[in-house]
Amino acid sequence: MCLDELECERADSLQLRSENFQLRAQIAQLKAENAQVEETVRQDVCEELSKQIEAMEHACKLRIEDERLAMDHKWKRQLHILSREIARRAEDEADWAICQLETKVQDLQDQLGQLRHTLPRPRIRLL
């Protein structure tokens, strides 16, 4: 019976070794499958992130262009307002200068009138 037990133990040992080998092979296969799934997931994630980044870049470019156009419009409007203000002030200054000149002319005319009254009139002799 000793031999039978020994043979049984050897058979069990061989069977355990065979099962161990099969399990190790399954583990290696599962690891390979897992690595392949991880690689596929990484590629999918990279593609999705790339698409999202492209969409964000496109949206950002559109926003920047909108901002540029808005600023361009704002500055053109500001220049128009300033141009009108400069023209108005120039007109006001011209009006003021004309008013000053008219006042001086009136003052000179008043002085001339006063001088005419103070100067003796020349007498003209009739022959």
URMO-V212719 format. One line per field, one symbol per residue. ss: DSSP state (@ for helix, = for strand, . for the rest). phi: phi as a letter, one per 40 degrees, with the letter a starting at -180 (. if undefined). psi: psi as a letter, one per 30 degrees, with the letter a starting at -180 (. if undefined). Layout:
BEGIN
ss->???
phi->???
psi->???
END
This chain:
BEGIN
ss->.@@@@@@@@@@@@@@@@@@@@@@@@@@@@@@@@@@@@@@@@@@@@@@@@@@@@@@@@@@@@@@@@@@@@@@@@@@@@@@@@@@@@@@@@@@@@@@@@@@@@@@@@@@@@@@@@@@@@@.........
phi->.ccccccccccccccccccccccccccccccccccccdcccdcccccccccccccccccccccccccccccdcccccccccccccccccccccccccccccccccccccccccccccccccccbccb
psi->feeeeeeeeeeeeeeeeeeeeeeeeeeeeeeeeeeeeeeeeeeeeeeeeeeeeeeeeeeeeeeeeeeeeeeeeeeeeeeeeeeeeeeeeeeeeeeeeeeeeeeeeeeeeeeeeeeeffkkkkkkkk.
END
